[in-house]
Amino acid sequence: MRWFRPLGLIFYPVSVAGWLATLAAAAFCAHIFLFVDGRAHSVTDTLYGIFPYWGPTLLALAWLADRTGGRPDAPPR
């Protein structure tokens, strides 16, 4: 079953599982942003504070979308 569908370089969710994964990642990123931004003194503090959490979260979501997106493999050479 496809969770995501490719649209150029990005994927969009097409099933309940895909939407749940996307919403969970977005909720986690929003929570981290609000937590870090409330204690930061500058934009740079915020960016340095969220990167260790946002980076792996968004990479994991991209990996999941790529694996469950149904994109055809590259043709053999």
Residue frames as qw, qx, qy, qz and C-alpha x, y, z in Angstrom:
[[0.000, 0.889, 0.458, 0.000, 0.00, 0.00, 0.00],
 [0.397, 0.456, -0.019, 0.797, 1.28, 3.45, -0.87],
 [0.337, -0.657, -0.433, 0.517, 1.61, 5.93, 1.97],
 [0.037, -0.707, 0.113, 0.698, 2.96, 8.76, -0.20],
 [0.692, 0.593, 0.364, 0.194, 2.87, 9.70, -3.86],
 [0.493, -0.219, 0.189, 0.820, 5.77, 11.42, -5.63],
 [0.276, 0.915, 0.293, -0.009, 5.22, 14.89, -7.02],
 [0.355, 0.844, -0.300, 0.266, 8.46, 15.98, -8.65],
 [0.387, 0.398, -0.672, 0.490, 11.09, 16.07, -5.92],
 [0.322, -0.234, 0.566, -0.722, 8.62, 15.98, -3.02],
 [0.247, -0.246, -0.932, -0.101, 6.07, 13.48, -1.77],
 [0.434, -0.256, 0.150, -0.851, 2.57, 14.07, -0.49],
 [0.269, -0.016, 0.905, -0.329, 0.60, 11.72, 1.75],
 [0.497, -0.012, -0.522, -0.693, -2.19, 9.69, 0.12],
 [0.632, -0.299, -0.711, -0.069, -3.16, 7.31, 2.93],
 [0.575, -0.783, -0.106, -0.213, -4.09, 7.56, 6.58],
 [0.839, -0.330, -0.006, 0.432, -0.69, 6.22, 7.62],
 [0.509, 0.355, 0.107, 0.777, 1.07, 8.82, 5.48],
 [0.175, -0.772, -0.128, -0.598, -1.01, 11.63, 6.95],
 [0.743, -0.663, -0.096, 0.018, -0.37, 10.38, 10.49],
 [0.777, -0.095, 0.023, 0.622, 3.39, 10.25, 9.89],
 [0.284, 0.523, 0.138, 0.792, 3.35, 13.74, 8.37],
 [0.391, -0.784, -0.143, -0.459, 1.22, 15.23, 11.16],
 [0.821, -0.509, -0.099, 0.238, 3.34, 13.55, 13.84],
 [0.648, 0.092, 0.043, 0.755, 6.53, 15.01, 12.33],
 [0.043, 0.639, 0.162, 0.751, 4.92, 18.46, 11.99],
 [0.593, -0.753, -0.172, -0.227, 3.63, 18.37, 15.59],
 [0.818, -0.331, -0.065, 0.465, 7.04, 17.33, 16.88],
 [0.476, 0.292, 0.095, 0.824, 8.79, 20.10, 14.92],
 [0.198, -0.741, -0.187, -0.613, 6.27, 22.70, 16.12],
 [0.739, -0.653, -0.165, 0.034, 6.71, 21.55, 19.73],
 [0.747, -0.140, -0.004, 0.650, 10.50, 21.76, 19.49],
 [0.259, 0.516, 0.151, 0.802, 10.32, 25.20, 17.85],
 [0.393, -0.786, -0.179, -0.443, 8.06, 26.60, 20.57],
 [0.808, -0.526, -0.109, 0.240, 10.20, 25.12, 23.34],
 [0.672, -0.005, 0.067, 0.737, 13.51, 26.35, 21.93],
 [0.159, 0.598, 0.219, 0.754, 12.22, 29.74, 20.77],
 [0.483, -0.813, -0.235, -0.226, 10.82, 30.53, 24.20],
 [0.728, -0.598, 0.066, 0.329, 14.29, 30.20, 25.72],
 [0.671, 0.260, 0.205, 0.664, 16.38, 31.64, 22.88],
 [0.198, -0.704, -0.104, 0.674, 17.83, 35.12, 22.81],
 [0.168, 0.562, -0.400, -0.704, 18.21, 35.46, 19.05],
 [0.827, 0.392, -0.128, -0.382, 17.25, 33.92, 15.74],
 [0.451, 0.508, -0.730, 0.067, 20.60, 32.15, 15.64],
 [0.276, -0.233, 0.808, -0.465, 19.95, 30.58, 19.04],
 [0.767, 0.217, 0.313, -0.517, 16.64, 29.29, 17.74],
 [0.741, 0.513, -0.372, -0.223, 18.14, 27.88, 14.55],
 [0.239, 0.454, -0.827, 0.232, 20.99, 26.18, 16.43],
 [0.424, -0.132, 0.705, -0.553, 18.51, 24.81, 18.94],
 [0.802, 0.273, 0.245, -0.471, 16.02, 23.30, 16.48],
 [0.509, 0.570, -0.583, -0.275, 18.45, 21.91, 13.91],
 [0.016, -0.297, 0.946, -0.130, 19.50, 18.81, 15.93],
 [0.453, 0.240, 0.753, -0.413, 15.83, 17.81, 16.17],
 [0.597, 0.613, 0.076, -0.512, 14.36, 19.03, 12.88],
 [0.252, 0.582, -0.696, -0.337, 17.14, 17.63, 10.70],
 [0.066, -0.107, 0.992, -0.009, 16.79, 13.96, 11.69],
 [0.449, 0.402, 0.634, -0.484, 12.99, 14.22, 11.88],
 [0.540, 0.662, -0.071, -0.515, 12.63, 15.60, 8.37],
 [0.209, 0.479, -0.814, -0.255, 15.25, 13.20, 6.99],
 [0.249, 0.050, 0.948, -0.194, 13.40, 10.26, 8.56],
 [0.533, 0.546, 0.411, -0.500, 10.11, 11.49, 7.07],
 [0.433, 0.659, -0.416, -0.453, 11.76, 11.87, 3.65],
 [0.015, 0.298, -0.951, -0.084, 13.23, 8.36, 3.93],
 [0.396, 0.267, 0.808, -0.344, 9.83, 6.94, 4.90],
 [0.535, 0.647, 0.115, -0.531, 8.14, 8.75, 2.02],
 [0.304, 0.579, -0.662, -0.365, 10.76, 7.51, -0.44],
 [0.081, -0.140, 0.986, -0.041, 10.38, 3.89, 0.74],
 [0.296, 0.421, 0.814, -0.270, 6.57, 3.90, 0.76],
 [0.263, 0.591, -0.014, -0.763, 6.01, 6.28, -2.14],
 [0.766, 0.404, 0.500, -0.015, 6.05, 3.83, -4.98],
 [0.232, 0.831, -0.356, -0.359, 8.68, 5.69, -7.00],
 [0.958, 0.278, -0.042, 0.062, 10.10, 3.35, -9.63],
 [0.687, -0.488, 0.296, 0.450, 13.72, 2.36, -9.25],
 [0.144, 0.745, -0.420, -0.499, 16.33, 3.74, -11.58],
 [0.913, 0.374, -0.081, -0.144, 16.72, 1.71, -14.76],
 [0.799, -0.350, 0.336, 0.354, 19.75, -0.59, -14.85],
 [0.205, 0.830, -0.373, -0.361, 22.73, 0.47, -16.93]]
